[in-house]
């Protein structure tokens, strides 16, 4: 390897750019429709989800239960996802979302980034960071 090279060489992608963008658009549609089955159809049976500060979720059944409970909490969830990159078997995107919290009634918003590791055209690993705050409120991320 050339010592001057900072980043690894580009790895051929398992999806074309159009396919990756279509996949991200499909996620948005499924979230807007609160279609748990459409999301589950895009996961491997042994999917692993590492989402924000939640305990790791393993397997399609547990993932479906989590998404179902999330939909119950996030009324009127609206999502804008932006495709960022695809390389090898990893797709990356960012998103912003808004919703009403079903428990508190507060209008909320959030922003996140995720990496999806694909196997056979389905998500095998979903890793995401997600920041949430009340709409109109100042952020509260601690700065050192």
Backbone as numpy.savetxt, mean C-alpha at the origin, in Angstrom:
# Nx Ny Nz CAx CAy CAz Cx Cy Cz
32.57 -5.57 -9.62 31.73 -4.39 -9.62 32.62 -3.16 -9.62
32.24 -2.18 -10.39 32.96 -0.92 -10.49 32.82 -0.16 -9.17
33.92 0.19 -8.49 33.81 0.88 -7.20 33.19 2.26 -7.31
33.14 2.82 -8.50 32.52 4.13 -8.71 30.99 4.04 -8.75
30.48 2.83 -9.00 29.04 2.66 -9.13 28.40 2.66 -7.75
27.47 3.59 -7.54 26.82 3.74 -6.24 25.59 2.84 -6.12
24.83 2.70 -7.20 23.59 1.95 -7.18 23.73 0.68 -7.99
22.97 -0.36 -7.62 23.05 -1.59 -8.42 22.51 -1.35 -9.82
22.95 -2.17 -10.73 22.46 -2.09 -12.10 20.96 -2.34 -12.11
20.29 -1.80 -13.10 18.85 -1.99 -13.23 18.53 -3.47 -13.41
17.55 -3.93 -12.68 17.11 -5.31 -12.77 15.88 -5.35 -13.67
15.83 -6.27 -14.64 14.63 -6.34 -15.49 13.38 -6.53 -14.64
12.32 -5.87 -15.00 11.08 -5.92 -14.23 10.20 -7.08 -14.66
9.43 -7.59 -13.69 8.49 -8.66 -14.01 7.21 -8.09 -14.62
7.03 -6.77 -14.53 5.87 -6.09 -15.12 6.37 -4.97 -16.04
5.63 -4.71 -17.09 5.92 -3.53 -17.89 5.45 -2.31 -17.11
5.86 -1.13 -17.54 5.39 0.09 -16.87 3.87 0.20 -16.94
3.29 -0.12 -18.10 1.83 -0.07 -18.23 1.15 -1.05 -17.28
1.69 -2.27 -17.17 1.11 -3.27 -16.27 1.21 -2.81 -14.81
2.35 -2.23 -14.45 2.53 -1.75 -13.08 1.56 -0.61 -12.78
1.41 0.33 -13.70 0.48 1.43 -13.50 -0.96 0.93 -13.43
-1.30 -0.07 -14.26 -2.64 -0.66 -14.21 -2.88 -1.36 -12.87
-1.85 -2.01 -12.34 -1.99 -2.69 -11.05 -2.29 -1.67 -9.95
-1.56 -0.56 -9.94 -1.78 0.49 -8.94 -3.19 1.06 -9.09
-3.63 1.31 -10.33 -4.99 1.82 -10.57 -6.04 0.82 -10.07
-5.77 -0.47 -10.21 -6.69 -1.49 -9.71 -6.81 -1.47 -8.20
-5.69 -1.19 -7.51 -5.74 -1.07 -6.04 -6.66 0.07 -5.64
-6.51 1.20 -6.33 -7.33 2.37 -6.01 -8.81 2.03 -6.18
-9.15 1.40 -7.29 -10.55 1.03 -7.55 -11.08 0.10 -6.46
-10.28 -0.90 -6.08 -10.72 -1.85 -5.05 -10.91 -1.15 -3.70
-10.01 -0.23 -3.36 -10.16 0.50 -2.09 -11.39 1.40 -2.14
-11.62 2.10 -3.25 -12.79 2.97 -3.34 -14.09 2.17 -3.26
-14.09 0.97 -3.80 -15.28 0.12 -3.75 -15.33 -0.74 -2.49
-14.33 -0.61 -1.63 -14.19 -1.45 -0.44 -14.39 -2.92 -0.80
-13.70 -3.32 -1.86 -13.83 -4.67 -2.41 -12.71 -5.56 -1.88
-12.96 -6.19 -0.75 -11.98 -7.03 -0.09 -11.58 -8.18 -1.02
-12.52 -8.77 -1.70 -12.21 -9.92 -2.56 -11.31 -9.51 -3.73
-11.54 -8.35 -4.31 -10.68 -7.89 -5.40 -9.24 -7.71 -4.91
-9.08 -7.16 -3.71 -7.74 -7.04 -3.15 -7.13 -8.42 -2.90
-7.90 -9.31 -2.30 -7.41 -10.65 -1.98 -7.03 -11.42 -3.24
-7.74 -11.20 -4.31 -7.41 -11.87 -5.57 -6.03 -11.48 -6.08
-5.53 -10.34 -5.62 -4.21 -9.88 -6.03 -3.10 -10.30 -5.09
-3.41 -11.09 -4.05 -2.41 -11.55 -3.08 -2.13 -13.04 -3.27
-0.91 -13.44 -2.95 -0.63 -14.87 -2.87 -1.32 -15.41 -1.61
-1.51 -16.72 -1.55 -2.16 -17.30 -0.36 -1.34 -17.07 0.90
-0.02 -16.98 0.76 0.86 -16.80 1.91 1.36 -15.35 2.05
0.56 -14.41 1.58 0.94 -12.99 1.62 1.41 -12.59 3.02
2.40 -11.70 3.05 2.90 -11.13 4.30 2.71 -9.62 4.19
2.07 -9.04 5.20 1.82 -7.59 5.21 2.51 -6.99 6.43
3.37 -6.01 6.15 4.03 -5.23 7.20 3.59 -3.79 6.98
2.55 -3.39 7.68 1.89 -2.11 7.46 2.05 -1.21 8.67
2.80 -0.13 8.48 3.00 0.87 9.53 3.46 0.18 10.82
2.80 0.51 11.93 3.22 -0.04 13.22 2.40 -1.25 13.64
1.62 -1.81 12.72 0.81 -2.99 13.05 1.68 -4.24 13.16
1.24 -5.21 13.94 1.95 -6.49 13.93 1.87 -7.11 12.53
2.88 -7.86 12.17 2.93 -8.49 10.85 1.70 -9.36 10.63
1.13 -9.26 9.45 -0.05 -10.04 9.07 0.42 -11.10 8.09
0.01 -12.35 8.32 0.46 -13.46 7.47 -0.75 -14.25 6.97
-0.78 -14.46 5.67 -1.82 -15.29 5.06 -3.01 -14.48 4.59
-3.62 -14.97 3.54 -4.73 -14.27 2.89 -5.92 -14.09 3.83
-6.25 -15.10 4.62 -7.42 -14.99 5.51 -7.25 -13.86 6.51
-6.08 -13.80 7.17 -5.82 -12.74 8.14 -5.75 -11.38 7.46
-5.19 -11.34 6.25 -5.12 -10.08 5.50 -6.53 -9.58 5.16
-7.42 -10.49 4.79 -8.79 -10.09 4.47 -9.50 -9.57 5.72
-9.27 -10.20 6.86 -9.88 -9.72 8.11 -9.40 -8.32 8.44
-8.10 -8.07 8.27 -7.53 -6.76 8.55 -8.13 -5.70 7.62
-8.18 -5.97 6.32 -8.72 -4.99 5.38 -10.20 -4.74 5.68
-10.95 -5.76 6.01 -12.36 -5.60 6.36 -12.51 -4.68 7.57
-11.68 -4.88 8.60 -11.78 -4.01 9.78 -11.32 -2.59 9.46
-10.36 -2.46 8.58 -9.90 -1.13 8.16 -11.02 -0.40 7.43
-11.71 -1.07 6.53 -12.82 -0.44 5.81 -13.92 -0.02 6.77
-14.17 -0.79 7.81 -15.21 -0.44 8.79 -14.83 0.83 9.54
-13.55 1.07 9.73 -13.09 2.23 10.48 -12.97 3.48 9.61
-12.68 3.31 8.32 -12.40 4.44 7.43 -13.60 4.68 6.50
-14.54 5.50 6.97 -15.73 5.82 6.16 -15.36 6.77 5.02
-15.90 6.48 3.85 -15.69 7.37 2.71 -14.24 7.49 2.30
-13.48 6.42 2.44 -12.06 6.46 2.12 -11.84 6.82 0.66
-11.07 7.86 0.43 -10.69 8.28 -0.92 -9.18 8.22 -1.01
-8.70 7.70 -2.08 -7.30 7.37 -2.22 -6.76 7.88 -3.55
-5.57 8.44 -3.50 -4.83 8.78 -4.72 -3.47 8.09 -4.58
-3.22 7.12 -5.46 -1.94 6.42 -5.47 -1.14 6.91 -6.67
0.17 7.03 -6.47 1.06 7.45 -7.54 2.12 6.37 -7.74
2.11 5.78 -8.92 3.13 4.79 -9.26 4.49 5.47 -9.21
5.46 4.84 -8.58 6.80 5.41 -8.47 7.84 4.64 -9.29
7.85 3.31 -9.16 8.89 2.53 -9.83 8.54 1.05 -9.81
9.13 0.35 -10.76 9.09 -1.10 -10.75 10.46 -1.58 -11.21
11.02 -2.49 -10.43 12.30 -3.08 -10.79 12.32 -4.51 -10.26
12.76 -5.41 -11.08 12.72 -6.81 -10.67 11.29 -7.19 -10.32
11.12 -7.75 -9.15 9.78 -8.16 -8.72 9.20 -7.21 -7.68
9.71 -5.97 -7.61 9.26 -4.99 -6.62 8.63 -3.78 -7.31
7.42 -3.46 -6.88 6.70 -2.28 -7.35 6.62 -1.30 -6.20
6.89 -0.03 -6.45 6.81 0.99 -5.42 5.81 2.07 -5.79
5.05 2.53 -4.81 4.13 3.63 -5.05 3.98 4.46 -3.78
3.40 5.63 -3.95 3.08 6.49 -2.82 1.59 6.77 -2.88
1.03 7.24 -1.77 -0.39 7.54 -1.77 -0.74 8.59 -0.73
-1.88 9.20 -0.95 -2.53 10.06 0.03 -3.97 9.59 0.12
-4.53 9.67 1.31 -5.90 9.23 1.51 -6.61 10.14 2.49
-7.93 10.20 2.35 -8.78 10.94 3.28 -9.96 10.06 3.64
-10.50 10.26 4.86 -11.64 9.49 5.33 -12.19 10.12 6.59
-13.34 9.62 7.00 -13.91 9.99 8.30 -13.72 8.79 9.21
-13.18 9.04 10.39 -12.99 7.97 11.36 -14.35 7.55 11.90
-14.69 6.27 11.76 -16.00 5.77 12.16 -16.22 5.83 13.66
-15.17 5.87 14.45 -15.33 5.90 15.91 -15.40 7.33 16.42
-14.48 8.19 15.97 -14.41 9.55 16.50 -15.22 10.55 15.68
-15.54 10.21 14.42 -16.23 11.14 13.54 -15.32 12.22 12.96
-14.04 12.17 13.29 -13.10 13.19 12.80 -12.71 12.91 11.35
-12.50 13.99 10.62 -12.00 13.88 9.25 -10.49 13.70 9.33
-10.01 12.66 8.69 -8.61 12.28 8.79 -7.96 12.29 7.40
-6.65 12.33 7.41 -5.90 12.17 6.18 -4.59 11.46 6.49
-4.01 10.90 5.47 -2.77 10.18 5.65 -1.96 10.16 4.39
-0.71 9.81 4.54 0.21 9.73 3.41 1.12 8.54 3.65
1.42 7.81 2.60 2.27 6.64 2.77 3.07 6.29 1.54
3.96 5.37 1.74 4.78 4.78 0.68 4.72 3.27 0.89
4.78 2.53 -0.22 4.77 1.09 -0.09 5.63 0.44 -1.17
6.11 -0.74 -0.80 6.82 -1.60 -1.73 6.09 -2.93 -1.75
5.80 -3.41 -2.94 5.07 -4.65 -3.13 6.00 -5.64 -3.83
6.29 -6.75 -3.18 7.10 -7.79 -3.80 6.15 -8.79 -4.43
6.32 -9.01 -5.71 5.39 -9.82 -6.49 5.95 -11.23 -6.72
5.02 -12.17 -6.80 5.33 -13.54 -7.18 4.19 -14.03 -8.05
4.51 -14.40 -9.27 3.47 -14.88 -10.17 2.40 -13.83 -10.46
2.80 -12.56 -10.47 1.86 -11.48 -10.77 0.97 -11.08 -9.60
1.22 -11.66 -8.42 0.43 -11.32 -7.23 1.35 -10.80 -6.13
0.76 -10.10 -5.18 1.54 -9.53 -4.07 1.86 -10.64 -3.06
3.15 -10.87 -2.85 3.60 -11.83 -1.86 3.99 -11.13 -0.56
4.54 -9.90 -0.69 4.92 -9.11 0.48 4.49 -7.67 0.24
3.74 -7.11 1.18 3.28 -5.72 1.12 3.88 -5.02 2.32
4.80 -4.10 2.06 5.46 -3.35 3.12 5.11 -1.88 2.95
4.62 -1.26 4.01 4.15 0.12 3.90 4.45 0.92 5.15
4.75 2.19 4.92 4.81 3.18 6.00 3.63 4.11 5.78
3.06 4.61 6.88 1.83 5.38 6.77 1.78 6.38 7.92
1.63 7.64 7.60 1.44 8.69 8.59 0.01 9.17 8.53
-0.60 9.40 9.69 -2.01 9.78 9.78 -2.14 11.00 10.69
-3.05 11.90 10.31 -3.33 13.05 11.16 -4.74 13.55 10.86
-5.27 14.35 11.78 -6.59 14.93 11.61 -6.51 16.05 10.57
-7.47 16.08 9.64 -7.47 17.12 8.62 -7.50 18.50 9.28
-6.67 19.39 8.77 -6.61 20.75 9.28 -5.68 20.91 10.47
-5.25 19.82 11.05 -4.34 19.89 12.20 -2.90 19.96 11.72
-2.07 20.53 12.54 -0.64 20.56 12.23 -0.07 19.17 12.46
0.92 18.81 11.69 1.56 17.52 11.86 2.21 17.42 13.23
2.40 16.20 13.70 3.00 16.01 15.01 4.19 15.06 14.97
4.81 14.94 13.79 5.99 14.08 13.69 7.12 14.72 14.49
7.69 13.99 15.45 8.77 14.58 16.26 10.00 14.82 15.40
10.62 15.95 15.62 11.84 16.30 14.90 12.95 16.46 15.94
14.05 15.74 15.73 15.16 15.80 16.70 16.00 17.02 16.48
